[in-house]
Amino acid sequence: MDYGALLPEIVLLGGAIVALLGGSFLPRPRQVLVTWFAIVVACLSAVTAALGTGPPTVFSDSYALDDATATIRILVPFATAVVMLIGRQESHGSARESETASLLLLAALGTIVLAGANDLLIVATGFLLATVPLYALIGLSRSAAAAEATMKTYLLGAAFGVVMLFGIAVLVGVAGGSTYPELQRELPHVPAAAVALGFVGVLAGLLFKAGAVPGHFWVPDAAEGAGLGVAAFITTVPKLGALVALARLVDVMPKTVDAPLLVGLLAAASMTLGTLAAFWQRSAPRLLGWSTVGQVGFLLMPVAVIGVEPSARPALLMYLVFYAVTNLALFAAIAALPNRTTIPAWRGAAKEHPAITGVMLVGLLSLVGTPPTAVFVGKLAVFTTTWQGGMPWLVVIAAAVSATSLFYALRWLSMAFQPAETPRLRTAAVQMQAATAVALGTLVIVAVVATPALLRL
């Protein structure tokens, strides 16, 4: 029972409680202190994770502290801190500023727990902790679109959550235990039909968290209806933990169940549907919402071959890092120009705001995998891993979808370089958010330098 090994999670939990209690006593003009406190807490959690060491598993093999957990422990808090910076102008002075910070920390904690879960019961705990705060976060903007998105997310989350709990009950019942070492030892000797039923149930819940087909319906609505900061969070952070959890689950499934084929088919469906649906979107956040559905398809490729290809896990982690940086950079660019939340509104942005347009240019080209950007490096690693893992058909589909995705990226970019139809706009919000956008755009390029280190994971 090494509680010290859970220091990053403890920091997030304690920070969320203090943020909630502190916001209850601070007047509204000083609620911003809670936001800055939450940012510091998130960064502190990431630093403690980077510096900490511990055994491979703790609490009777129910929680893993391997390279995957270490990556998520660092990436998720830093991403959450950036999300708070992106949404600072929206939440500043609102009646729910402290609640927003607290809920973001709790959702980040749930994501980390989900990634480190080495026990199906911990998977259920992490799923609920990462999901329930999202319902409130999406509805905080108090608009009709936010209300609809909240209801859709809640209903889908409840339905897929019940299915996941049913799957967990089946697997635990037939295996006689809930830890992954127990499942790996016992599942090959139980009826394949029962294992398949349980696996599909747990898979459904994790696909909802990742925003993949068939649990993807809530993502574009939530991205459009929520505030930009929350939209950046829900399209980036939850899938980081869900995909690592999926990789752990697929890795322990016995050969009696063809889990890789099912995951591969869902990967192809997600990348195809998400890319095609993004083509004619007018809302920039909604376009990125559909894009993230497509990106999950690419991220599922190494998950499908996790049990047969040793390079699958490093490739997945690399892609997760590069995708998170790229997606947050794009949302920061949108937040930097709050009056340009639709694609047509970006007309003339290249001339009026060249730095922010540059961030958007690099981010979009990276998102679709254009060389030599960060996501291109991740896609190259994922494609290579999947091919070596025995799924060349999935690589062919992914390559075709990647080429097709250039359409919506170029459509957005071409609009930015067309002559402006409205007067030049410069506001305080633009100036304050521009630094965040430019910094994140730089990270998209600099992230390529981290490739050798990630390959050694």
C-alpha positions, -999 to 999 in steps of 0.1 A, spaced: 0 0 0 24 27 -13 3 59 -9 34 80 -17 34 66 -52 0 83 -58 13 118 -49 4 133 -84 -32 120 -80 -34 133 -44 -22 167 -54 -50 169 -80 -77 157 -56 -65 181 -28 -64 210 -52 -99 203 -65 -113 203 -29 -94 235 -20 -105 252 -52 -141 244 -45 -140 254 -8 -120 285 -15 -143 297 -42 -172 294 -18 -158 322 4 -141 345 -22 -161 374 -37 -167 372 -74 -140 397 -84 -114 375 -67 -125 342 -81 -97 344 -106 -74 335 -77 -90 300 -77 -83 296 -114 -46 305 -110 -44 283 -80 -58 254 -101 -33 261 -128 -5 259 -103 -19 227 -88 -21 210 -122 15 220 -130 26 208 -96 9 174 -102 28 170 -135 61 179 -119 57 154 -91 48 128 -117 79 136 -137 102 134 -106 85 105 -88 95 69 -90 78 38 -77 71 1 -82 55 -12 -114 22 -17 -97 7 -8 -64 -23 -18 -43 -22 -55 -51 -16 -50 -88 -47 -29 -92 -30 3 -103 -1 4 -128 28 29 -126 44 20 -160 56 43 -188 20 48 -201 8 60 -167 38 82 -164 31 98 -197 -5 105 -189 3 117 -154 25 145 -170 4 152 -201 -31 154 -186 -23 180 -159 -3 202 -183 -31 200 -208 -56 209 -181 -35 239 -172 -35 251 -208 -72 246 -210 -77 269 -181 -56 295 -198 -76 291 -230 -109 295 -212 -98 322 -188 -115 351 -206 -148 332 -207 -148 321 -171 -133 353 -156 -159 371 -135 -185 344 -139 -205 330 -110 -191 295 -117 -154 303 -121 -142 283 -90 -166 254 -99 -151 252 -134 -116 250 -120 -125 223 -95 -144 202 -121 -116 204 -145 -91 191 -119 -115 163 -109 -120 153 -146 -83 153 -151 -79 131 -120 -104 106 -134 -86 105 -167 -53 97 -150 -70 70 -128 -85 55 -159 -51 53 -176 -34 37 -147 -62 12 -139 -50 -23 -138 -82 -36 -124 -117 -35 -139 -132 -20 -107 -107 8 -109 -116 12 -146 -152 18 -135 -141 43 -108 -120 62 -132 -147 62 -159 -172 78 -135 -148 103 -121 -137 114 -155 -173 115 -169 -196 130 -143 -178 164 -142 -182 167 -179 -219 170 -176 -216 201 -155 -188 216 -175 -206 214 -208 -237 231 -194 -219 259 -176 -222 283 -206 -260 283 -200 -271 284 -237 -296 263 -256 -269 245 -275 -251 238 -242 -283 224 -226 -288 201 -256 -252 189 -256 -254 183 -218 -285 162 -221 -271 142 -250 -238 136 -232 -256 126 -200 -279 101 -217 -252 86 -238 -228 85 -208 -254 68 -186 -263 42 -213 -227 34 -222 -217 34 -185 -244 8 -177 -232 -13 -206 -196 -11 -194 -206 -20 -158 -225 -51 -172 -193 -61 -192 -172 -57 -161 -196 -79 -141 -194 -106 -168 -156 -106 -170 -152 -106 -132 -178 -133 -128 -162 -157 -153 -126 -150 -143 -131 -150 -105 -111 -118 -101 -109 -82 -114 -72 -75 -117 -56 -77 -152 -31 -104 -141 -61 -125 -129 -80 -119 -162 -49 -128 -183 -45 -160 -163 -82 -172 -162 -99 -159 -193 -83 -183 -218 -100 -212 -199 -136 -198 -198 -162 -199 -226 -153 -175 -254 -189 -162 -257 -188 -149 -222 -155 -133 -227 -166 -117 -259 -198 -104 -242 -179 -88 -214 -152 -74 -236 -177 -57 -259 -194 -41 -228 -163 -27 -214 -151 -16 -249 -184 3 -254 -178 24 -223 -142 32 -231 -152 41 -267 -177 66 -253 -149 82 -232 -126 83 -262 -152 97 -285 -150 69 -310 -177 51 -330 -203 42 -318 -200 63 -287 -191 95 -306 -225 113 -310 -220 137 -281 -186 150 -291 -194 175 -319 -225 189 -300 -205 193 -268 -176 210 -287 -200 235 -302 -223 241 -273 -197 244 -245 -173 272 -239 -140 272 -258 -120 261 -228 -143 232 -220 -145 223 -257 -107 221 -258 -108 199 -227 -134 174 -238 -119 170 -273 -84 164 -259 -81 152 -223 -107 123 -218 -94 103 -247 -59 103 -233 -69 81 -205 -95 61 -223 -71 50 -251 -45 39 -226 -72 20 -207 -83 4 -240 -48 -7 -248 -45 -24 -214 -78 -42 -219 -70 -55 -254 -36 -66 -242 -51 -90 -217 -79 -105 -239 -73 -142 -248 -68 -155 -283 -102 -171 -281 -117 -136 -288 -106 -116 -319 -104 -83 -300 -78 -68 -325 -101 -73 -355 -130 -56 -337 -109 -27 -326 -95 -24 -361 -129 -22 -377 -140 4 -352 -108 24 -359 -116 24 -396 -152 35 -389 -142 63 -366 -115 78 -389 -138 76 -419 -169 90 -403 -151 118 -384 -132 130 -414 -162 130 -438 -185 147 -412 -160 175 -408 -161 185 -445 -189 210 -445 -190 222 -409 -194 260 -405 -186 261 -368 -149 258 -361 -153 241 -327 -178 216 -342 -154 209 -370 -127 201 -345 -152 180 -326 -157 158 -357 -120 159 -364 -113 144 -330 -137 115 -338 -115 109 -368 -83 112 -348 -94 86 -324 -96 62 -353 -59 67 -360 -52 63 -323 -70 30 -322 -47 15 -348 -18 7 -323 -44 -4 -298 -55 -31 -323 -20 -46 -325 -9 -39 -289 -7 -76 -281 15 -86 -311 37 -56 -318 61 -43 -292 63 -8 -307 25 -3 -304 26 13 -270 53 38 -277 36 47 -310 3 53 -292 19 75 -265 38 95 -291 6 101 -310 -13 111 -279 13 137 -270 15 152 -304 -23 152 -309 -29 169 -275 -5 197 -283 -19 202 -318 -56 202 -308 -50 226 -279 -31 250 -302 -60 251 -326 -85 259 -298 -61 285 -284 -61 302 -319 -99 302 -319 -100 316 -284 -75 343 -294 -100 356 -319 -134 352 -301 -154 367 -329 -142 341 -354 -158 309 -341 -172 301 -376 -151 291 -407 -164 320 -428 -155 345 -400 -118 336 -406 -119 355 -439 -90 380 -439 -74 367 -407 -41 361 -423 -36 398 -430 -51 411 -398 -36 385 -374 -7 368 -391 8 352 -359 -25 336 -348 -32 325 -384 3 309 -384 -6 289 -354 -38 278 -371 -19 269 -403 6 248 -385 -20 232 -363 -44 222 -391 -16 209 -413 -3 189 -383 -38 176 -375 -42 161 -409 -7 147 -408 12 169 -433 50 165 -431 71 175 -412 46 184 -385 42 166 -352 12 145 -359 28 134 -391 56 118 -371 29 102 -348 10 89 -378 41 75 -394 49 56 -362 13 43 -359 11 33 -396 44 14 -393 34 -3 -361 0 -14 -375 16 -27 -407 41 -47 -387 13 -59 -365 -4 -77 -394 -31 -52 -404 -20 -37 -437 -56 -32 -448 -61 -8 -419 -30 12 -429 -44 15 -465 -77 29 -452 -59 53 -428 -37 66 -456 -67 73 -478 -86 90 -450 -55 111 -441 -53 124 -477 -91 131 -477 -88 151 -445 -68 177 -463 -101 190 -477 -115 205 -445 -81 218 -435 -75 236 -468 -111 249 -468 -104 266 -434 -70 278 -445 -82 292 -478 -108 313 -460 -82 328 -438 -62 340 -468 -91 355 -486 -97 393 -485 -115 405 -454 -151 417 -455 -153 432 -421 -132 459 -404 -101 449 -385 -108 439 -349 -84 443 -320 -96 438 -285 -81 433 -252 -91 396 -253 -73 392 -286 -41 406 -272 -43 386 -240 -50 353 -257 -26 357 -286 4 348 -264 -12 315 -255 -19 307 -292 15 316 -304 32 296 -276 11 265 -283 18 268 -321 55 268 -313 51 237 -292 35 219 -322 68 224 -340 91 218 -310 72 186 -302 90 169 -331 122 172 -312 108 150 -284 103 121 -308 136 103 -299 128 104 -262 92 91 -268 105 63 -289 126 51 -260 95 47 -237 
